[in-house]
Amino acid sequence: MRSVQAFCHGSAQPLLHNTHESQAATLMIGSIAALLILQLIGTIVIRLTGIPLPGPVVGMLLLCAFLLWRGATPDALAGTTRGLLTNLGLLFVPAGVGIITHLDAVADQWLALTLTLVASAVIAIVVTAFTLRLLMGRARHGARPSASGRGD
């Protein structure tokens, strides 16, 4: 609060008092810049190749490949993405405003939209179930036998 008051009253006192706060802000800005650069690279790849995918999806795949190659997520990137995920609901506000703005078009296409939403939800649930079953099977086969010797 003191920083806000000092800023409002024209004091030359910095808003970030200690080096830890300024270092964390710098790391967050760097992480966001890295995410945006990967999105840009993905968009450039899509434009050059004509692959029918959104550029940000390719950028996300590049990020995934980098993290797999590195073997771990950098702390700065983990903190930044945690903050983004915490506030993910805010990113749906523009989409909601767009739907309300174009409510006539939504009303004209209600059946197609409903079928698409239901089908995509069913597909997501089925894929998640199969993925969970696959991963649980792998975990079960890779587990060490317990003290009883039965492997449970």
C-alpha positions as CSV (number, residue, x, y, z in Angstrom):
1,M,0.0,0.0,0.0
2,R,2.9,2.3,0.8
3,S,4.2,1.9,-2.7
4,V,0.9,2.8,-4.3
5,Q,0.6,5.9,-2.1
6,A,4.2,6.9,-3.0
7,F,3.6,6.4,-6.7
8,C,0.3,8.4,-6.6
9,H,2.0,11.3,-4.7
10,G,4.9,11.5,-7.1
11,S,7.6,10.0,-4.9
12,A,10.6,8.6,-6.6
13,Q,10.4,5.4,-4.5
14,P,10.3,2.3,-6.7
15,L,7.1,0.1,-6.7
16,L,9.2,-3.0,-6.2
17,H,11.0,-2.7,-2.9
18,N,13.3,-5.6,-2.8
19,T,15.3,-7.4,-5.4
20,H,13.3,-10.7,-4.9
21,E,10.1,-9.0,-6.2
22,S,11.9,-7.4,-9.2
23,Q,13.7,-10.6,-10.0
24,A,10.4,-12.6,-9.9
25,A,8.8,-9.9,-12.2
26,T,11.7,-10.2,-14.6
27,L,11.5,-14.0,-14.7
28,M,7.8,-13.8,-15.3
29,I,8.2,-11.4,-18.2
30,G,10.9,-13.6,-19.7
31,S,8.6,-16.7,-19.4
32,I,5.7,-14.9,-21.0
33,A,8.1,-13.7,-23.8
34,A,9.2,-17.2,-24.3
35,L,5.6,-18.5,-24.6
36,L,4.8,-15.7,-27.1
37,I,7.9,-16.4,-29.1
38,L,7.0,-20.1,-29.4
39,Q,3.5,-19.0,-30.4
40,L,5.0,-16.8,-33.1
41,I,7.3,-19.5,-34.3
42,G,4.3,-21.9,-34.5
43,T,2.3,-19.3,-36.5
44,I,5.3,-18.8,-38.9
45,V,5.6,-22.5,-39.4
46,I,1.9,-22.8,-40.2
47,R,2.1,-19.9,-42.7
48,L,5.1,-21.3,-44.5
49,T,3.9,-24.9,-44.6
50,G,0.2,-24.5,-44.9
51,I,-0.5,-27.2,-42.3
52,P,-4.2,-26.9,-41.3
53,L,-3.5,-26.3,-37.6
54,P,-3.6,-23.1,-35.5
55,G,-0.1,-21.6,-35.0
56,P,-0.4,-21.5,-31.2
57,V,-1.0,-25.3,-31.2
58,V,2.3,-25.8,-33.1
59,G,3.9,-23.4,-30.6
60,M,2.6,-25.5,-27.7
61,L,3.9,-28.7,-29.4
62,L,7.3,-27.0,-29.7
63,L,7.2,-26.1,-26.0
64,C,6.3,-29.7,-25.2
65,A,9.2,-31.0,-27.3
66,F,11.6,-28.6,-25.6
67,L,10.4,-29.6,-22.1
68,L,10.7,-33.3,-22.9
69,W,14.2,-32.7,-24.3
70,R,15.2,-30.7,-21.2
71,G,13.7,-33.2,-18.9
72,A,12.2,-30.7,-16.5
73,T,10.2,-27.5,-16.4
74,P,12.2,-24.4,-15.5
75,D,11.0,-22.9,-12.2
76,A,10.3,-19.5,-13.8
77,L,8.1,-21.1,-16.5
78,A,6.3,-23.3,-14.0
79,G,5.5,-20.2,-11.8
80,T,4.3,-18.2,-14.8
81,T,2.1,-21.0,-16.2
82,R,0.7,-21.7,-12.7
83,G,-0.4,-18.0,-12.5
84,L,-1.9,-18.2,-16.0
85,L,-3.8,-21.4,-15.2
86,T,-5.1,-19.9,-11.9
87,N,-6.7,-17.1,-13.9
88,L,-7.7,-19.1,-16.9
89,G,-11.4,-18.3,-16.4
90,L,-10.7,-14.6,-17.3
91,L,-9.6,-15.7,-20.8
92,F,-13.1,-16.9,-21.5
93,V,-14.6,-13.5,-21.0
94,P,-13.9,-12.2,-24.6
95,A,-15.4,-15.4,-26.0
96,G,-18.5,-15.0,-23.9
97,V,-18.8,-11.4,-25.0
98,G,-18.5,-12.5,-28.6
99,I,-21.2,-15.0,-28.2
100,I,-23.6,-12.4,-26.7
101,T,-22.7,-9.9,-29.4
102,H,-23.5,-12.5,-32.2
103,L,-26.4,-14.1,-30.4
104,D,-28.5,-14.0,-33.7
105,A,-25.9,-16.2,-35.4
106,V,-25.8,-18.6,-32.5
107,A,-29.6,-18.8,-32.5
108,D,-29.5,-19.6,-36.3
109,Q,-27.0,-22.4,-35.8
110,W,-28.2,-23.8,-32.4
111,L,-28.5,-27.4,-33.6
112,A,-25.1,-27.6,-35.2
113,L,-23.5,-26.0,-32.2
114,T,-25.3,-28.3,-29.8
115,L,-24.3,-31.4,-31.7
116,T,-20.7,-30.2,-32.0
117,L,-20.5,-29.5,-28.2
118,V,-22.0,-32.8,-27.3
119,A,-19.8,-34.8,-29.7
120,S,-16.6,-33.0,-28.6
121,A,-17.4,-33.7,-25.0
122,V,-18.1,-37.4,-25.6
123,I,-14.9,-37.7,-27.6
124,A,-12.9,-35.9,-24.9
125,I,-14.3,-38.3,-22.2
126,V,-13.6,-41.4,-24.3
127,V,-10.0,-40.3,-25.1
128,T,-9.4,-39.5,-21.5
129,A,-10.7,-42.9,-20.4
130,F,-8.6,-44.8,-22.8
131,T,-5.5,-42.7,-21.9
132,L,-6.1,-43.3,-18.2
133,R,-6.6,-47.1,-18.8
134,L,-3.3,-47.1,-20.8
135,L,-1.4,-45.2,-18.2
136,M,-2.8,-47.3,-15.3
137,G,-1.8,-50.5,-17.2
138,R,1.7,-49.2,-17.6
139,A,2.0,-48.2,-14.0
140,R,0.7,-51.6,-12.9
141,H,3.2,-53.5,-15.0
142,G,6.0,-51.2,-14.0
143,A,5.3,-51.5,-10.2
144,R,7.6,-53.5,-8.0
145,P,6.3,-56.5,-6.1
146,S,5.2,-55.7,-2.5
147,A,6.5,-57.3,0.6
148,S,3.9,-60.0,0.2
149,G,5.4,-61.0,-3.1
150,R,2.0,-60.7,-4.9
151,G,2.8,-57.5,-6.8
152,D,-0.1,-55.5,-5.4
